[in-house]
């Protein structure tokens, strides 16, 4: 997965430079430290999906281009066969599989996310991003921490929330949890 992080970082850097945007400008527009942003571009730091989404918005490209390096071009439909989704690098403990990386001008990002309690960062990092998010639990259970709330979600449960509020998912019972995430 580390090669994926480097590949995505190189694509971001190239697109940013082609857009005549400085690292300072893009970091400031996203509200993050320029040094952290530079680590993303250099492939030294995992890029949270929410940050990747914001970078795509800032560069005015589809997130699929950043993930795959291929121009998105499907405009009527996109089929992802079982087990054939494109891996998406996320922060430690989170593994993502994009379910529609080749569809152009998407209004939402769809993926399957697996959280591994053995790989999670010791200090659970909360995440926030513009928009809204829907999660549907496929396997296991997790605790969603969001804006002073702790919500337990089990297999078959779902939640829709305003993702500008900091949130994190923590798998329960020391077992992996898998869910569908839709980010609008």
Helices and strands as residue ranges (DSSP letters): H 2-18, H 23-30, H 34-41, H 49-59, H 63-68, E 86-89, E 94-98, E 109-115, E 132-139, E 141-146, E 149-154, E 158-162, E 167-171, E 177-183
